[in-house]
Amino acid sequence: MRLSSVALRATRKAITSRVRPEPSAINALISAGLGVGLSPDIARHAAGQIPTAWIAVEHPDCRRILTLLWGAGNHLSTAARLMRTTIIDWNWNNGFAQAKR
């Protein structure tokens, strides 16, 4: 095995993609004619004045996974703690807060 192939394999293992979708960038690409896409409804507001056409996709099986993130080992602020509690206690089936346990 040549050194370059060893280095290449080590580099591939060490590099992790951190690319995340950016709604306004996706909307700009779609507006430029580079395809179509699915985007959360809130992305319409983030898109600003980018000319795109929207249609709502509504189906009982159409769901979005939300993730609340904070820095590992960092203090969770009061606002973030309240948000976490609200998300955990929310009744996702009927769209209302659950009764206190």
C-alpha beads as a LAMMPS data file, in Angstrom:
LAMMPS data file: protein, C-alpha beads

101 atoms
100 bonds

1 atom types
1 bond types

-500.0 500.0 xlo xhi
-500.0 500.0 ylo yhi
-500.0 500.0 zlo zhi

Masses

1 110.0

Atoms # bond

1 1 1 0.000 0.000 0.000
2 1 1 1.403 3.368 -1.001
3 1 1 1.667 6.217 1.482
4 1 1 -0.694 8.389 -0.584
5 1 1 -3.486 5.794 -0.370
6 1 1 -2.968 5.499 3.411
7 1 1 -3.133 9.294 3.756
8 1 1 -6.213 9.453 1.535
9 1 1 -8.027 6.815 3.589
10 1 1 -7.132 8.584 6.858
11 1 1 -8.316 11.907 5.433
12 1 1 -11.655 10.435 4.374
13 1 1 -12.204 9.084 7.889
14 1 1 -11.238 12.394 9.528
15 1 1 -13.400 14.692 7.390
16 1 1 -17.050 14.888 8.359
17 1 1 -19.518 16.909 6.324
18 1 1 -21.172 19.705 8.241
19 1 1 -23.267 20.948 5.336
20 1 1 -26.752 21.985 6.400
21 1 1 -29.629 23.098 4.212
22 1 1 -30.209 26.846 4.223
23 1 1 -33.807 27.655 3.221
24 1 1 -33.008 30.971 1.546
25 1 1 -30.145 29.420 -0.452
26 1 1 -32.343 26.517 -1.516
27 1 1 -35.082 28.949 -2.527
28 1 1 -32.579 31.006 -4.554
29 1 1 -31.407 27.886 -6.414
30 1 1 -35.007 26.901 -7.165
31 1 1 -35.809 30.452 -8.303
32 1 1 -32.806 30.306 -10.652
33 1 1 -34.373 27.294 -12.368
34 1 1 -32.169 24.639 -10.794
35 1 1 -34.973 22.326 -9.756
36 1 1 -37.785 21.950 -7.276
37 1 1 -37.662 21.144 -3.600
38 1 1 -39.519 20.480 -0.403
39 1 1 -39.054 23.068 2.274
40 1 1 -40.670 23.771 5.639
41 1 1 -43.485 26.321 5.515
42 1 1 -41.484 28.739 7.663
43 1 1 -38.868 28.923 4.879
44 1 1 -41.272 31.127 2.899
45 1 1 -40.649 33.871 5.426
46 1 1 -36.887 33.319 5.414
47 1 1 -36.825 33.510 1.618
48 1 1 -37.727 37.201 1.606
49 1 1 -38.415 38.474 -1.890
50 1 1 -37.020 35.470 -3.788
51 1 1 -39.586 34.724 -6.521
52 1 1 -40.783 31.165 -6.042
53 1 1 -44.165 29.464 -6.189
54 1 1 -45.437 27.581 -3.158
55 1 1 -47.985 24.847 -2.662
56 1 1 -48.838 23.330 0.703
57 1 1 -48.149 19.627 1.119
58 1 1 -50.623 18.336 3.668
59 1 1 -50.994 14.676 4.485
60 1 1 -51.324 12.822 7.801
61 1 1 -48.074 10.969 7.068
62 1 1 -46.182 14.153 6.212
63 1 1 -44.179 14.975 9.333
64 1 1 -41.139 16.969 10.257
65 1 1 -38.614 15.972 12.882
66 1 1 -37.523 18.832 15.119
67 1 1 -34.371 18.792 17.176
68 1 1 -33.505 21.171 19.977
69 1 1 -29.747 21.583 20.195
70 1 1 -27.449 23.221 22.692
71 1 1 -23.740 23.067 23.338
72 1 1 -22.541 19.965 25.162
73 1 1 -21.489 20.907 28.658
74 1 1 -22.995 24.397 28.363
75 1 1 -25.526 25.824 30.793
76 1 1 -29.066 25.581 29.457
77 1 1 -30.633 29.049 29.640
78 1 1 -34.053 29.583 31.200
79 1 1 -35.574 30.261 27.765
80 1 1 -34.072 27.066 26.297
81 1 1 -35.192 25.055 29.336
82 1 1 -38.770 26.402 28.951
83 1 1 -38.702 25.599 25.239
84 1 1 -37.519 22.058 25.953
85 1 1 -40.273 21.570 28.548
86 1 1 -42.924 22.908 26.164
87 1 1 -41.763 20.604 23.359
88 1 1 -41.702 17.570 25.644
89 1 1 -45.130 18.338 27.155
90 1 1 -46.848 19.272 23.865
91 1 1 -49.630 16.992 22.612
92 1 1 -48.491 16.546 19.020
93 1 1 -51.672 14.689 18.056
94 1 1 -54.152 17.502 18.721
95 1 1 -51.864 20.551 18.633
96 1 1 -52.473 21.680 22.205
97 1 1 -50.411 21.657 25.364
98 1 1 -50.985 18.561 27.469
99 1 1 -52.484 18.806 30.930
100 1 1 -49.848 19.138 33.636
101 1 1 -48.681 15.794 34.977

Bonds

1 1 1 2
2 1 2 3
3 1 3 4
4 1 4 5
5 1 5 6
6 1 6 7
7 1 7 8
8 1 8 9
9 1 9 10
10 1 10 11
11 1 11 12
12 1 12 13
13 1 13 14
14 1 14 15
15 1 15 16
16 1 16 17
17 1 17 18
18 1 18 19
19 1 19 20
20 1 20 21
21 1 21 22
22 1 22 23
23 1 23 24
24 1 24 25
25 1 25 26
26 1 26 27
27 1 27 28
28 1 28 29
29 1 29 30
30 1 30 31
31 1 31 32
32 1 32 33
33 1 33 34
34 1 34 35
35 1 35 36
36 1 36 37
37 1 37 38
38 1 38 39
39 1 39 40
40 1 40 41
41 1 41 42
42 1 42 43
43 1 43 44
44 1 44 45
45 1 45 46
46 1 46 47
47 1 47 48
48 1 48 49
49 1 49 50
50 1 50 51
51 1 51 52
52 1 52 53
53 1 53 54
54 1 54 55
55 1 55 56
56 1 56 57
57 1 57 58
58 1 58 59
59 1 59 60
60 1 60 61
61 1 61 62
62 1 62 63
63 1 63 64
64 1 64 65
65 1 65 66
66 1 66 67
67 1 67 68
68 1 68 69
69 1 69 70
70 1 70 71
71 1 71 72
72 1 72 73
73 1 73 74
74 1 74 75
75 1 75 76
76 1 76 77
77 1 77 78
78 1 78 79
79 1 79 80
80 1 80 81
81 1 81 82
82 1 82 83
83 1 83 84
84 1 84 85
85 1 85 86
86 1 86 87
87 1 87 88
88 1 88 89
89 1 89 90
90 1 90 91
91 1 91 92
92 1 92 93
93 1 93 94
94 1 94 95
95 1 95 96
96 1 96 97
97 1 97 98
98 1 98 99
99 1 99 100
100 1 100 101
